[in-house]
Amino acid sequence: MLFDNLNKCLKNHQNLIYDEACLDIFNNLTVNVQIFGQYDECHECDPQNLAVLEANNSTSIVVNTRSPISLYYVSEGHQHCPFKRLLYEHYRYGWNITEQCTPIYIKEPADDVYLPILMAFVILFCFGTMWYMVKCIYKNSGRLRRLLLWSSETEENLGGSSAGTPLVIERAPSIRKHPHRIKSVDVFRGLSIILMIFINYGGGKYWFFEHSVWNGITIADLVFPWYVLMDNGVISVSFPSRSLETPPLPRRQIIFHIIRRSFVLIFIGLILNSNQNMSTIADLRFPGVLQRIGITYFIVGILEVIFTKRSEVENVSIIHDVATAWPQWIFCHLYGCYPYMCNISGRCAWMWERLLGSGGLDDGGRFMNCTGGAAGYIDRAIFGHHMYKKPPCNKLYETTVYYDPEGILGTLTSILTVYLGVQAGRILNTYQNVKAKVIRWIVWGLVTGLLGGALCGFSRDNGPIPLNKQLWSLSFTLVTSGMAFITQAFLFVTVDILRKWGGRPFFYPGMNAIVLYIGHSIMKDTFPFAWKPTTISHATYLFMDLWGTFLWVAISIFLYKRNIFLTI
């Protein structure tokens, strides 16, 4: 559990790592007391017995600072002095147990844990500003350009020239790469893949750059649905549009392409899973990120090929983008809601409220081996040991069974995420007016976001369907998709219409996103992308993770400049 390493704070020089603080407890009563506590992040978990203190005695415990902690003590069978407080990393606190219920106080403060992030932001901002200034000076200074081209001009002069040939040969204008692509889509995809790389490398070990333990949402929880929505969704709508070409591309040829790409993604996903400490074939994990992308791409792509009409419509109605795709919407909504309408009986029997349970200590420990409810039950029955061995909830909730965040039921609900991406692409292709595109993206974003918020009760643990990335719950699908619609609208106006920002540096990774994902997965624990730090702190991990991410951005720029674009 999270209350461990009791002896660490008893030493004179405690060696705390990230998200840890010390709490010194002094029992000033004449009777023995028991200290109970539990973290606020642990949903409906019973308090745990942390320590037993004799009269006029003291002890120290390590406390995790990721979530507020609730504490109280029990003496002579009665509960006393309950309170909740968020403690700060590397601080040393004191708590005097008396009859007056004295509060916790700070004994030894520590440096601000977020100072490394602030310093990294300042450095990156200054670097970006200087780079932009240098580019502006170079583009607008003819003297500087003549100075940089002086050597080539001298060579031309020494070599001589025929009559009528200028001494200085101007460079031919460069050809714009992929002039028909929507740049904001590549920028959004690049933003998602860069955040994904940074988070997979560790995110500086900050809690908001890590996936939620169970319910809730963090920055890390956004990148996968955003990438799936923008990559699979927008690409899926491009294949059916080929049927409108002259001559039209046969549907069977489009279907063959979809099958081939889906199979390649799933196969590469299995290969990447085998690179993660696999000792035998029995340890190979079957589900995975690319597997989910491949399956959802296949289902949504086939739907679009089958139901998309070949004929073009001259007069586009207000709801044309939705009205022409009603069969796809029915199918995707059924699969998006199906996990919440099924029922399973057996060893892991559950009621409606158990569908989203984490098992372990959740709900007072009544469903200890039911991690993931129906989703976990189905995955364990089908995959057996070929699953993710250590889900994020196993330490806080003290779970022992396997649970895979890329399981079967979560894949069904992620189909809705992909099709919302198709809807974003359909809006882009259907309506020619910029205002019509932006308004529809914003409306879709607000509607899906508010609907998802209503399902989770606009809170972490309340509502009929809480936000949960591990289960890819329906509320999680709607909220993350709503945020993606709003972000795409903003990027489209800023990058493509007003051209106030070129999308750099995110534009380059967006052009080779799949290469960066495969590459960073293979080289994750390899120098120079990563190494084992000598000190365990946010500052050291943040530097290492930013450095590894920077290298992959540099690689994407190199590939772009060499006109190398690899796709599946």
N, C-alpha and C positions, 0 to 999 in steps of 0.2 A: 504494500500500500504506500501512499505518499508520506505517511508519518513514519519515517525510518531514520537510520543513522543517528540514533540517540546520542552516541558517544562523540559525535562530531562537534557538537556545541559545548560539550563538557571540557574540551581541551582549551588551553590558554590561547592558542592561535588556531581558531577553527578554519578549515579549508572549505569554505562554502563555494558551490558552483552557482550557475545561473538559476533564478527563480527559487532561491532559498534564503531563509532568515532564521535567526535564533530567538527562542522565547525562553527566558528564565522564569521559573515559577517558584514562588516562596510560600510555603504553608505556615502562616502565623497563628493557626488555630491549635487548640489542644487536642484535636481528634484527627484521625486519618481521613484523607479525602481522595477521591478518584477524579481524574481530569478526563472529560469527554469532549470530543470535537469532531467536526465534519466540515468539508468544503462546500460552499454554496453551489459550485459547479456540479456536484454529485446530486442527481435528481432523486428526491424521496429516499435518500440513504439514511439509515439509522446512524446516530453518532457512535464513534469508535472510542474505546477506552485507550487513552494515550499514555497515562501514567498513574501510579499509585504513590501518594506522598504520605509519609508518616508525620506526626505532629512536629512542628518546628523544624521541618526539613525542606530541602529544595532539590530541584532538578532542572534540566534544560532539554528542549526538544527542537528538532529541525522542522520548520513550517514552510510549505510551498506558498509562494507569493503570487501565483497565477490567478487565484480566485479568492474572494473573501472567505474567511473561516469563522465558524460559529463555535464558541467555547462556553463551557460551564463546568462547575464542579459538584460532586455529590458527596454529602457527609451525612451519616446516620440515616441513610435511605431517602434523603430529600435533595432535590435539585436546587442549586443556588446560582445566582449571578449570571444568567445567560446574556450573551452579547455577540455581535457580529462585527468584524472589522477586516479591512483589507490591509495586509502588512506589506512593507516595501523590501525589495531585494537587498540582501546583505546587511540589513539593519539588525541590531540586537535590542530586543524588547524585554521588559520586565513586567511581571504580574504578581502582585501581593494579594494572597488569598486572606481576606479578613471578613468579618461579619458585615462591614459597611459596603461591600462590593466595589472595591476600588478598581478603576479602569486600568488598561494596559498603558504603559508609558515607554518612551524611547530611552534606552540606556546608551547606545552607541549608534549614531547615524552613519550613513555611507554615501558614496558619490551617487549622483543621479544615474539611474540605469539607462535612461534614454539619451544621455549625452553622446555616446558613439553614433547614434542615428542622426542627431543634429549635426555633428561634425561631418559625417558622410554626406549629408544633404548639402551643407555649405560648400564642401570641396567639389562635389559634382556640379553644383550650380555655378561656381566660379569657373570650373573647367569648361562647361558648356557656354558660358558667356564669353570667355576668352576665345574659344574656337569660333563662335559666331562672329566676333569682332574681326578676327584674322581673315575669315572668309569674305566679310564685307569689304575690308581694306584691299584684299587681293582683287576682288571683282571690280572695284570702283577706282583703282589706282592704275592708270595706264603706265606711269613711270615705273612702278614696281613690276608690272608684267613685262615691260621692255627690259628691265634689269635681269629678270629671271630667264628671259629668252635671248639674252645677249650672246651666250655661247653658240646657240644655233644660228643666229644672224651672222656672227663672225665666220662660222664655217661656210655659210652660203657665199659670203663676200670673198673669202679666200678661194673658193672653188670656181668663182667666176659665173657669169650668166650670159645667156644669149640675148640678143636685142629684143626688147619688148617684154623680157621676163623680169618681174620684180625681184629685188634683192631679198625681201622678207616675204616668205610664203605663209599666208594665214592658214591656220588650221581649219579643216572642214568642221562645220557644226556637228556635234555628237548627236547620234540618233537616240531619241527617247525610248527607253525600254518599256515594253508593254503599254503603249499609249492608251489602250482601251480598258485597262483595269481601273477599278475604283480604288484609289489610293488609300482612302480611310479604312477600307476593309483589311488591307494588308497591314496598316498601322495597328488596328485593333488586334489582329492575329499576332503581330509581333509583340505588342504589349503583353498579351496573354502568355506567349511562350517564354518571354524574358522573365516575367514574374514566376512562371512555373519552374524555370531553371533555378532561379534564386531561392525559391522556397524548397525545392527538392535538395538543394545543396545545404539547407539548414536555416536560411532566413535569419542568420545571426542569433538563433536560438531565442528569438522573441516569441511570445505566445501568440500574438496576432499574425505572425508569419508561419504558424503551425495550424494543422487542421484541428477543428473542434474535437474535444474528447468524445462528445456524443451530440446533444442538442446544441443549437447555436450556430453562428456563422462568423468566420474570420476572413481576412484577406486571402489566406491560403485556400479557403473553400470556394472562392470565386473563379479561380483561373481555369480549372478543368471545365466547368459548364460554359464559361465564356469561349474557351477554345473550341469545344465541341459545337457550340452554336454557330460560331463564325466560320469555322473550317468546314465541317460537314454540312451545315445548313445551307450556306451560300453556295458551296460547290454542288450540292445535290440538285439545286434548281438549274444549274447550267447544263446538265446533260439532257433533260427533257427539252430544253430550248433548241438543242441541235436538230430536233425533228422539224423545226421550222426553217432550216437551211434549204438552199437550193443547189443541188437536189437534196431532198430530206435524207437524213441519216436513218437507216433502218432501226427499229426499236430493238431487235435482237442484238444488234451490234452495241447499242448503248447498254443493254442488260449485261452483255458479256464483259464490258469494261467495268461495270459496277461489281460484278462477281469477282473479277480478277483483282481489283483494288481492295475489296473487302478481305479476300483470302490473304493477300500480301500483308495487310495490316495485322491480321490475326496471327499470321506466322511470325512476323517480326516481333510482335508482342510476346509470344512464347519464347523466342530466342532471348529477348531482354530479361524475361523472368528467370531464365536459366543462368543468367549472369549474376544473380543475387544470392550468393552463398548456398548454392544447391550442391549437396553432397551425393545424392542418388536421384534416380528418376522419380522415386516416390515422393521426393520433396518439391518437385516441379509444381509451381503455381499455375493453374489454368486461367483463371480470370486475370484481367489487367486493364490498363488504360487503353492501349492500342486495340485490344480485343473488343472493348466496349465501343470504341470509335468505329471499328470495322463492322460490327453487328448492326449498330444503329444506322450507319451509312448504307448498308445493304438494304435494310427494311425501308427506310425513307426513300432511297433512290429508286427502288423497284416500284413503290407507290407512285412516285412522280412520273415515272416512265409509263405506267399503265394508265393512269387517269388524266394526264395532261393532254389537252386537245391540241391537234396540229393546226387548226385554223386560227388565224389572227382576227382580233376584234378591233374594229376601227373606233367605235364609240365605247369608251371605257366608263362604266358606272362607278359610283362612289364605293360600292362594296364588291367591285369586280374581283379583286384579289382573293376575297374570302368565298364569294359565291361560286367561283369556278373550281374551287378545291374542296367542296363539302365532303366528298367521299374520303379524302385523306384526313380531314379534320375529325370525322367520326371515328376512323380507325385509330388515329393517334390519341384521341381523348379516351377511347376505351382502354387502350394499353396503358395510358398514363394513370387511369383511375383503377385499373384491375387489381393491383395489389391491395387496395383498401376495400375490396368487395369479396375476397376469397376467404375461405375458412379451412383450417387444418386441425385435425385431431391426432392424438397420439401422445408420445412422451412429453413433447413440448406444446401441450394444449394451451391456447391463449384465447382471451376474449378480444373485443375491439381495442381496448386500451393497451393490450399486450403486443400489438402489431409493431409499435415503435419502441419497445423496451430494450434496454441495454443488457439486461440480465445482471448477474452478480449482486451487488448491494442495492441496486435499484428496486424500488417498491418494497423496501424492507427485507430484501433477500428472498422473497417468495418465489421468484422465478430465476434461480441461481444459474441454471444451464440453458437459459433461453435468450442468449444474446442475439439481438436482431429480430426476435419474434419469428414471423413467417419467413422473412428473407433469409435469416440465418439457418432456420430449419431446412428449407429447401436446398440451400447451397451445401450444407453439410451432408444431406442425403445424396446429392448428386456428385459433388466433387470430393467428398471425404477429406483426406489429408492434403489434397492439391489446392489449398487455400492459403490466404494470408494468415500467418501464425500469430502475429502480435498486433491486434487492432489497437487504436489509440485509447480505447476505453478499458483495456485490461488492467492497468495499474490503478486508476482511480476507483473503478467499480469492482476490482478484484475478480475479474472474470477469468475463466480457465478454458472455455471452449473456443474453437476457431471462429473467426468471422471475417468475411471478405467485403471491403467497401465497393468492389466492382462486381457484385454478384448478379444473379439472374433478375430478381424483381427490380433492383435498382436500374438495370439495363432497360427494362420495360418503361419505367417512368422517364428515363433519359431520352427515349424516343420522342417524347413531347418536347424536350429541350431542343432536339435537332430540328423538329418540324417548326418550332418557333423561329429558328434560324432560317429555314426555308421561307417562312412568311416574310422575314426581313428582306431576303433576296427577291421574293416576288414583288414586294412593294418597290424595290429598286428598279426592277425591270418593267413593271406594268405602267407606272405613272411617270410621265416625262417632266412634269412641273416639280421644281425643287421644293416649293412650299408644300405640295401634296405629299411628297416623300417624308419630309421632316415631321409634319403634323401627324401623319400616321404612325411613324416610329414613336413619337412622344406619347400618343394615345395608347398604343399597344404597351409601352413601358409602364405607364401609369395604371392601366387596367390590370395587367398581370401582376405588377408589384403590389397593388392594393388588395387584389384577390388572395395572393399568397400571404400577405400580412394578416388578412382576416382569418385565414385557415390556421395560422399559428398564434392568433390572438395578439399580434404585434408584441410578442414577448419570446423569450427563449424556450421555456418549458410548458407554457400554457397553450390553450387552443386545441382543437381536435387533431390537428396534424402539425406538430412542431417542426421548426427548421432543422433539418438533419442531412448533412452531406454524406455520412456513412451509409444511410439508407436511400439517399437521393429522393427524399420525400417530395410529395406533390407541392407543398408550400415552398420548399427549397427550389424546385424547378421554376415556379412562377416568379419568386422574388429575384433570383439570379438572372432569369431571362428579362425581367422588367428592367433591371439595372443595365443589362447589355443593350436593350433597345435605346435607352436614354443616352448611353455612352456612344453608340454608333451614330445617333442623330447629331450629337455634339461634334464628333470627329468629322462627320461628313460635311457639316457647315464650315468648320475651322480649316480642314485640310483641302477638301475638294472644291468648295464654293468660294469662300473668302480668301483661301490660300494664305492665311496668317501664319501657318506653321507647316513645314514640309514633312512632318511626321518622323523626323530623325531623332534618335537612332532606331526607333521601333520599326520603321519601314523596312529596313534591311533584314532583320530576323523574320519578319512576316513573309518575305519572299522565299525563304528556305526553312520554314518552321519545322517540317518533319525531319529534316537533316539535323537541326539543332536538338530536337528531342531525342532522336536515336543516339546522336553523338554524346550528349551530356549524360545519358543513361549508362552508356558503356564506360565513359571516362570519369564517372562521378567520384571515385576514390583514387584517382591517379594524378600524380604530379605532372604538370604545374597547375591543374585545375583545383586540386585540393591536397591537403596534407594533414598530418596529425599535429594540432597545436600544442605548444608546451604549457600554456596556461588556459584554463577553462573559464572563459568570460565572454560576455556579449561582444566586447571590442575585438577580441581575436577572431571569433567566429564570423562577425560581421565583415571584417576585412577579407577573410578568406573566401566567404561566399560571394561578396561583391567582386573580388578578383576573378573567381571562376566564371561568374556571369559576364564580366567585361570581356574575357577571352572569347567567349562564344559570340558576343556581339561583334568583336573584331573579325572573327572568322566569317560571320554573315556578311560583313562589309566587303571582305576580300572576295567572297564568292560572287557578290553582286557586281563588283568592279570588273571581275573576270567574265562576267556574263554567264555564270554557271547557276542554273536553277534546276534542282532535283525534286521531282514530285513522284508520287505513287499513283 
